[in-house]
Amino acid sequence: MARKDLLRGLILVALLCAVSGQFFVNLGDKKKEGSGEVDTRAAGGAGGSDVGAAGGAATDQATQLLEDWTAFIKWFRSNGGIISSKLTVKVRNGRQGVYFKERMRRGETIVSFPRNLRLDEKTAMKGKAGHIFQRLKNEDAFPDLIVILHLVHERSLGKDSFWNPYFKLLRTNYNNIMGLTEPQMKTLLRRPGCENTYNLGVMMRRTFNNFYEFYKKNVETWAPPEFLFSRDDLMWGFNTLVTCGWGQQGGNGDKLMVPFSDIPNHRRESAQKASNRGFISAAKEYQAGEELTFDYGLLNDAVLAYYGQPTPDCRGLKR
């Protein structure tokens, strides 16, 4: 593995900020996903059994989401965090988001982050599998790869994981540029204004492939059964860290996960600026039903397009 090439990829990863976005239109597919907020009322009337089944599924989804949110709030607060009771989660236009249940005045506290809720290399070392991660560190594994394996391992533990309430609010799959086939990537390259997005996608794929190659050669050969993961498992960990991770305060490029800081969706020029330290107070007055969004301060439109956000320079990827 060429360490210099991987380092370049890691530097790029470190520059990316958290965004919750997805491709609502696949390349070559002009049909958009269904829109509308998940309705918690059961469908009825003359819609037939299919409509009733769809309504029941929507109800189940909304109910489960609220249960997961309630469990997360309890877990977050029990570990020293503060989070406003005026917040809730909903699915609108096929996208999960954080919304206000009632009016919040400017200056009110939205969230205060506890210092002990940081999912990073240090928490990996302190866990029951710390000896595994210590060996990885001794073998010169990159910190980001350690965090990826930490994420995937904790996810595999399910309810036995300390982080389970947080993981249940994270997406289970990502429909971003990493999932495009080679023909779709070529189609993307031919679209006007999409060259930067294409180049970013190529770099991210190369970085992941280097991670995966290191895992196959240097981890899988000796790892215990609970650390034998598929490529899809590691891809989930990679996408999660790239999408939700933050750079360490020391500026060394290593990334960490901070519960809740990555859950609100991105909106350019949002009143709220993203943060994962200290606390966040309302930068304006919010009304009931309004979505809480963060401006994650992304570098450029290529990064936005990578996550499927509409951009002025690559309209082929807009929703």
HELIX and SHEET records of a PDB file:
HELIX    1   1 ARG A    3  LEU A   15  1                                  13    
HELIX    2   2 GLY A   48  SER A   78  1                                  31    
HELIX    3   3 GLU A  121  LYS A  126  1                                   6    
HELIX    4   4 GLY A  130  ASN A  138  1                                   9    
HELIX    5   5 PRO A  143  LEU A  157  1                                  15    
HELIX    6   6 GLY A  158  ASP A  160  5                                   3    
HELIX    7   7 ASN A  164  PHE A  167  1                                   4    
HELIX    8   8 ILE A  177  GLY A  179  5                                   3    
HELIX    9   9 GLU A  182  ARG A  190  1                                   9    
HELIX   10  10 GLU A  195  ASN A  218  1                                  24    
HELIX   11  11 PRO A  225  PHE A  227  5                                   3    
HELIX   12  12 ARG A  231  CYS A  244  1                                  14    
HELIX   13  13 ASP A  301  TYR A  306  1                                   6    
HELIX   14  14 ARG A  315  LEU A  317  5                                   3    
SHEET    1   A 3 ILE A  82  ILE A  83  0                                        
SHEET    2   A 3 THR A 109  SER A 112 -1                                        
SHEET    3   A 3 PHE A 279  SER A 281 -1                                        
SHEET    1   B 4 LEU A  87  ARG A  92  0                                        
SHEET    2   B 4 ARG A  95  PHE A 100 -1                                        
SHEET    3   B 4 GLU A 291  PHE A 294 -1                                        
SHEET    4   B 4 ASN A 265  HIS A 266  1                                        
SHEET    1   C 2 TRP A 246  GLY A 247  0                                        
SHEET    2   C 2 LYS A 255  LEU A 256 -1                                        
END                                                                             
